[in-house]
Amino acid sequence: MDKKEELLKKWNNGVLRGAQLHLAKELNISHVSVTRWFKGTQKPSEIYIKEMSKLFKKSESELREIFNINEKTQNNIVEGKIELTYIPVRGLSSASGGKFILEETETFLPFKKSGPNQFAIKIVGDCMVDPDDPRNSIYDGDYVIVDPDVEARNGDVIVARLDGEYSTVKRMYRHGEEVRLVPDNPEYAPIIRTAATFIVGKVIDVYRPVRAKKERNN
């Protein structure tokens, strides 16, 4: 039994069986993602290191050591004298009627981080396409850069977790105990939730793959 399993077993009241599934539920991610962490085929991102630090009552540096995470080699490469930072993609999020779970992936974008916990999400759907402002719209196939450490205010675009495990990208407006998640596309209706809606993070930028840019310009 390695250090990761020992840590997990101790946290799960001394029982290893079912512990990975228990952890996945606590973190609101897929069981597959957690299994990859413990097999060593994938590393947990900083946002989950922080969450596991609270659950396991271990420091973040201890957890990085246990999971053999070297942030420099995991996220950065050096080409000549230019250092490129690769930002992790945490899955798909809906910008229309569908709903998609957030989960760890093995995909990274060549996008320089300006915050330690930032991550990207690929957009599916067209509810953030504003017909009056196509230049600043978010399109199907775009990636949004999300910062969970930046406070979201009224009018900001956010990623929100709905119904426990699903996510959506909308513009947020708070009114007392009510949160309105408003699409930029007028063909879609707002989503109304209580203030307890879990805000995953604020969208601070949009990354559009070169291919998508060319297709949109044609």
C-alpha atoms as one frame of an Amber mdcrd trajectory, in Angstrom:
protein
   0.000   0.000   0.000   1.530   3.331  -1.054   1.255   6.686   0.735  -1.771
   7.771  -1.304  -3.740   4.666  -0.339  -2.655   4.904   3.299  -3.895   8.497
   3.413  -7.182   7.561   1.768  -7.740   4.561   4.046  -7.114   6.587   7.207
  -9.539   9.292   6.036 -12.204   6.678   5.207 -12.348   5.327   8.774  -9.675
   2.704   8.142 -11.436   1.120   5.152  -9.897   1.280   1.678 -12.803  -0.380
  -0.125 -15.117   2.275  -1.552 -12.839   5.107  -0.390 -12.143   6.434  -3.895
 -15.870   6.633  -4.650 -16.439   8.398  -1.312 -13.734  10.944  -2.174 -15.188
  11.513  -5.654 -18.573  12.328  -4.121 -17.021  14.712  -1.592 -15.188  16.572
  -4.380 -18.137  16.469  -6.818 -16.072  14.908  -9.608 -16.147  11.594 -11.435
 -14.941   8.363  -9.856 -12.759   7.834 -12.948 -10.775  10.999 -12.229 -10.041
   9.965  -8.656  -9.041   6.464  -9.793  -6.496   7.996 -12.188  -4.965  10.029
  -9.366  -4.398   6.934  -7.255  -3.109   4.880 -10.182  -0.644   7.662 -10.924
  -1.779   8.145 -14.532  -2.995  11.680 -13.802  -2.249  14.385 -11.248  -4.911
  16.288  -9.291  -4.985  20.003 -10.118  -4.342  22.716  -7.542  -8.033  23.304
  -6.906  -8.412  19.660  -5.781  -5.172  19.710  -3.806  -6.696  22.587  -1.854
  -9.986  20.704  -1.322  -8.226  17.486  -0.279  -6.062  19.463   2.125  -9.234
  20.359   4.018 -10.658  16.837   3.884  -7.472  14.984   4.829  -6.248  17.670
   7.255  -2.871  17.710   5.516  -0.972  20.705   4.190  -1.052  21.345   0.453
   2.716  20.816   0.239   2.363  17.395   1.937  -0.297  16.377  -0.584   1.841
  17.510  -3.538   4.632  15.328  -2.229   2.309  12.335  -1.695   0.908  12.680
  -5.242   4.389  13.352  -6.628   3.411  16.710  -8.084   6.102  19.047  -9.309
   4.228  22.161 -10.451   7.140  23.372 -12.539   7.427  20.211 -14.610   3.675
  19.543 -14.714   2.524  22.892 -16.041   5.500  24.538 -17.721   7.836  23.852
 -20.621  10.704  25.972 -21.855  11.274  26.684 -25.527  14.479  28.676 -25.969
  14.131  31.552 -23.511  10.328  31.673 -23.565   8.520  29.823 -20.797   5.026
  28.660 -21.728   2.512  27.840 -19.024  -0.047  25.131 -19.745  -3.422  25.496
 -18.122  -5.466  22.337 -17.328  -8.822  21.699 -19.019 -11.414  20.415 -16.563
 -13.926  19.124 -19.060 -17.052  20.515 -20.701 -19.649  23.034 -19.608 -22.982
  23.885 -21.116 -23.771  27.165 -22.806 -27.192  25.987 -23.932 -29.756  23.426
 -22.835 -27.443  20.503 -22.061 -25.599  19.900 -18.821 -22.095  18.549 -18.397
 -20.120  17.446 -15.379 -16.795  19.075 -14.548 -13.992  16.573 -14.241 -10.249
  16.244 -14.536  -8.866  15.596 -18.012  -5.404  15.071 -19.426  -5.719  18.064
 -21.754  -3.822  21.334 -21.365  -3.974  24.651 -23.218  -0.934  26.816 -24.028
  -2.283  29.751 -22.054  -0.225  31.679 -19.516  -1.722  31.572 -16.042  -2.120
  34.753 -14.051  -3.355  32.854 -10.976  -2.287  29.517  -9.442  -5.700  27.804
  -9.534  -6.961  28.862 -12.953  -8.290  26.227 -15.318 -10.086  26.012 -18.662
 -13.445  24.581 -19.704 -14.554  23.793 -23.243 -17.873  25.381 -24.163 -20.709
  23.398 -25.737 -23.700  25.352 -27.068 -24.470  28.894 -28.211 -26.346  30.612
 -25.381 -23.428  33.009 -24.812 -23.474  34.181 -28.432 -24.771  37.754 -28.412
 -26.175  38.639 -31.874 -25.561  42.338 -31.114 -21.950  41.789 -30.051 -20.513
  38.845 -32.033 -16.918  39.995 -31.496 -17.142  39.515 -27.707 -19.369  36.437
 -27.758 -18.428  32.990 -26.456 -18.935  30.355 -29.151 -19.403  26.599 -29.227
 -15.903  25.092 -29.199 -14.275  28.025 -27.397 -12.482  27.525 -24.087 -13.154
  29.829 -21.161 -10.413  30.531 -18.635 -11.851  30.336 -15.123 -10.403  31.720
 -11.890 -12.009  30.333  -8.712 -10.157  32.873  -6.567 -11.597  36.033  -8.169
 -14.837  37.425  -6.729 -17.684  37.488  -9.252 -19.925  40.532  -9.330 -23.214
  41.337 -11.035 -22.828  41.193 -14.793 -19.758  38.929 -14.738 -19.710  35.676
 -16.724 -19.302  32.714 -14.405 -19.264  28.932 -14.321 -21.932  27.709 -11.896
 -22.510  24.201 -10.610 -26.167  23.217 -10.787 -28.038  20.371  -9.104 -24.939
  19.159  -7.316 -22.702  18.078 -10.177 -23.653  19.787 -13.442 -22.339  23.073
 -14.742 -23.358  25.978 -16.927 -21.792  29.211 -18.188 -23.935  32.327 -17.798
 -23.856  35.980 -16.765 -24.634  36.331 -13.048 -26.954  38.775 -11.305 -27.704
  38.604  -7.566 -30.950  40.005  -6.160 -31.184  39.344  -2.430 -31.449  35.577
  -1.968 -31.968  34.997  -5.692 -29.313  34.408  -8.332 -30.201  34.872 -11.990
 -27.950  33.143 -14.508 -28.619  35.032 -17.729 -27.529  33.951 -21.240 -26.274
  36.551 -23.724 -28.334  34.915 -26.463 -31.961  36.168 -26.142 -33.278  32.885
 -27.560 -32.531  31.199 -24.227 -34.251  31.746 -20.882 -32.450  32.692 -17.659
 -31.871  30.127 -14.931 -33.026  31.211 -11.472 -31.535  29.709  -8.335 -31.105
  30.661  -4.671 -27.986  32.395  -3.408 -26.713  28.948  -2.418 -25.895  28.248
  -6.079 -22.293  27.120  -6.130 -20.159  29.511  -8.150 -17.226  27.520  -9.542
 -15.378  30.622 -10.697 -15.346  33.781 -12.755 -14.597  33.652 -16.494 -11.609
  35.953 -16.984 -10.711  35.219 -20.608 -11.631  33.204 -23.703  -9.253  30.966
 -25.649 -10.295  30.297 -29.236  -8.410  27.567 -31.117  -6.838  28.683 -34.411
  -9.031  26.302 -36.404 -12.196  27.734 -34.853 -11.042  31.272 -35.658 -10.495
  30.373 -39.311 -13.863  28.622 -39.599 -15.659  31.613 -38.075 -13.953  34.050
 -40.412 -14.946  32.066 -43.515
